[in-house]
């Protein structure tokens, strides 16, 4: 039986975290431990973790403190100390159902499966049977739908951070994303990297966490158009697809992002439609979104040039 370490980053949501931990305590899968990652300045959450550590349970518990901001720093710190050959992630505002781990882990019987994830059911949002989930199209459009996906388990390109797991060696986190808290689209980098290495990712809608999206404590506010957050999200998404999506998809992505884009980071054509329809939020997202796209392109080109120089220098060294 594969051992799983469940990592829960948490910041200033002790009540939500308590509910999450109650769900984790009811797991039917028997071989797992739980690590909470908490900010060293977050006294409320630290007080809760002390009570949690002292309470009886059938699984091992640990608390990891970090001083650096951002979900990636927390996830990285938790993974570094994980004992499991599988690392699973959920958020402190989600409650895993009793069969959550069991449903995720069963797919690892296939050695080609590198990661698994499931649905995050949100209040008042019904499932959409047959919709695409976690897909990056050939032209670089990201289709999410993890919260509404239904039907049989199937392959995906991208999983969602609130409900995902990886073989431990594939839990490699990007180092150059923008954002101080949620750091949107980090999953794109992790998942497309695993796909490029030849692994399959499985989305299983029956592996459920009940997700109660809580307020965030950074520039990325749910349901609000914040220019800085739009720029950060566009940068992170652009860089992830260009870096890991393959050369053809990267080229198509540049055209798609500039001309079409999406509601939160529209391109020129989507901007024109929004202007005609009077969609003020979409219009206001155009400049920061495009700024993020072009910064992502610049970062990708810088990295590609560095890689080429590194290869050339290695070749010179070999000839000498």
N, C-alpha and C positions, 0 to 999 in steps of 0.2 A: 504494500500500500504506500502510495506517494505521500510524503509529509508536506503540508502546506503551512506557510507563514502568511497570516492575514495582516496587512499593514493599513493602519487607519491614521492618516494625518489629521490633526485637529487643532483648531485655533479659535478660542473664545466662544465656543458653543457647548458648554458642559451638559446642558439638558439634552441637546440633540445627541451628543456622544453617549450619554447614559442609555438612551433608547437604542442606539446602534449596538452597544455592547450587550444589551439584553438579547437582541437578535442573534448575535454571534455566539452567545452562551447556549443557544438552543439548536446548534448545528447537529445534523444527523451523522455527518462525516466525523470519524473519530480521531483521525491523525492530523491535528492542526494546533498551531499556537497563534497568539494574537500579540501584535506589537503596536502600541499607540505612540505616535510621534508628536511631541508637544513643544511649543516654543518656550524657551527658558524664562521669558517674561510673562507668560500666561499663568498667573497664580490660580485662577479659578479652575482651569482644566487640570493643573498639577494637583490641586486638592482632590479632585474627583479621581484621578489616576491612583492616588495613594489609597483611597478607600477601595478602589477596584482591585488593586494588587493584594490587599489584605483579605478580600472576600473569597470564600471557597469556590472552586471550579474544577471541571474535569479536563482543563487544558492549561498549558503553560502561558504565562503572561510576562510581558516586558514593557518598559517605558523608555523611549529614546528622547532625549532633549536636544534641541537644535537652537542655535542663535540666529542663523541665516533665515531671511524671509523667503516665502514662496513654497508652493506645493512640491516642486521638484526637489528642492533641498530636503524636505521632509521625507519624500518617498525614497530618495537616494540613501538617506541616513538609516531608514528602516530596513531597506534591502541589504545594506552593508552588514547588518547584524542578524539577518534572517538565517534560520536553520533549515528551512524547508527547501526541497528541490523545486517546489512550485511556490511562487509568491503571488498572492492575490491582493487586490486593492479595492477598497471601498471608501466612501466619504463619511464623515461624522454625521451628516444629515440624512443618511440612508440606513434602512433596517433590512439586513439580509433575511430571507425566509429560511426555514429550517433545512430545506434540501438544497440551498444555494451552492455550497462547496461541493456537495455530492454531484450535482449536475455539471459544474465546471470541470471537475477533475476527471470524470469518466472519459472525456475526449482525449486525454493524454495517453490512452492505451495505444493510440496511433503515434508512432515516433516522429512522424512528419508534422504533427500539430505542435506549434510553438507557443500558442496563446489561445485563451478562450475568454469569452465574455457573455453577458446576458442583458436582459431588459431591466431598465430602471423605471418602474411603474410610478407615475406621478398623479397626484389627486386630480380627478376630473378630466383626464386625458385618456380616451379609449385607444385600444389597439387598432392598427390598420393592417389587417391580414393581406399578405402579398406585396407589401411595400419593400423597396430596396433598403438595406440596412448596412451602414458602415462601408460605403462604396466610394472609391475615387475613380471617376470615369476616365476614359481614355484622353479626354481633353482637360482633365485636372479639376473637375468640379467635385467637391466633397458632399456626399449625401449621408446624413447622420441617421436619424430615425430610430436610434437605439431604444428610446423610451416608448415607441409605439410598435416596434417590430413584433410580428407574431408568426406562427407556423413552425415548420421543422427546422432543426439546426442546420446551418449552412455556412459556407466560407464567407469571410468578410475581409476587407482591406484594413479597416480601422475599428478598434474596440473603443469603449468609453471608460474614462478613468474611474467613474463611480462603481463600475462593475466589470472588472477585467482581471485576468491572471496571465502569467508567463512562466515558462521554464526559467529558472533563476538566471541562467547564463544569458538569456535574451532580454532581461530587464535592464537595458542600457538607456540612460537618460540623456537627452540633449543638453548641451552646456551653454548655448548662446541664444536663448529665447528672451523675448521681451515680456515685461509684466512683473509686478512685485508680489502677486498673490496667486491667483488661479492659473496664470500662464497658459492661456487658451491654446488648444490644438497641440499640446505636447504629445498627445496620443498618436497624432499623425506621424511624428518622427519615430517613435518607438515601434509602431506597428508596421509602417512601410519598410523600416530597416529589417525587421524580422522576415517580412515577405521577400525582400531582396536576397536574403540569405537562403531562401528556398523553403521556408516553413509555411504551414497553413495556419490561419487564424479562424476560429470557429465562433460564430454568434449563435447562442442557444437561448431562445426566448423563454424557455422554461426555467432558466437559472435567474431568479428574480430577486432584486432588492427593491423595497418600497422607498421611494426617494421623495423627501420633503424639502425641496430647495430652500436653503436658508440664506439670509443676507450675507454678502461678502464684505470683507474689510480692506478692500483695495480699490483701484480705479475701475475694475471690471464689475459693474453693477448689473444684476439681472434685470432685464426689462427696461433698461435705460440706455439712451444713446450717449455714450461718453466718448468724445473724440480720441482721447489717449488710449482707451480700451480698444476702440475700433482699429486704430493704427497698430497696436500690439498684436491683436488677433490676426490681422491681415499679414503682418510680417511673419508671424510664426507659421501660419498656414502656407504662405508662399514658399518660405524657406524649406519647409518639410517636404512639399511635393517636388520642388526643384531638386533637392538633395537626394531624395530616395525614390522618386517616382519613375525613374528611367528617362533616357534622353528624349524619346518621342513625346512622352506625356509631359515632360518639362517644357518642351517647345510649345506644345499646344496650350499648356497652362498659361504661358505668358500672354498669348493672344486672348484667351478666355478672360483672364483677370483684367486686362486693359479694356476690353470691349463690353463684357457682360458682367462678370462678377456675381455678387448676390446682394441681398437686402442690406446686410451689415457692412459690405465693402463693394459697392456697385461700380461697374465699369461705365463707359460712356453710353452704351445703349440702354443699360438698366437705369442710368441717371435720367436719360431723356424720358423714359416711360414713367419714372417716379415724378418727374417735373409735371408731366401732363396730368397724372392722376392726383397730384397734390400730396404726395407721400413725403412729408417734411422730414421725417426721421431718416428715410433713405437718402434724400438729397443732402442732408447735413452730414451723412457718413461718407460722401464721395471723396472729399479732399483727404481726411485722415486715412481712409481705407487705401486710396491710391498711394499715399505717402508710405504706408506700411508695405504695400506690394513692392514698390521700387526699392525700398530699403532691404527687403528680403532678397530681391534680385541681386543687389549690390553685394550683400553678404555671401550669397551663393557663388557669385563670380569670384570674389576674393578667395573663398575656400578652394574653388576649382583651380585657380591660378597657383595657389600655394601647393596644392597636390601635384600639379604639373612640374613646378620647380623642384619639389622634393624628389620626384621620380627622375628628373634630369640629373640632379646632383648625385642620386644613388647610382645612376648609370655611369657618370664620370668616375665615381669612386671605384666602381667595378673595373672600368677600363684601366685605371691606374694600377 
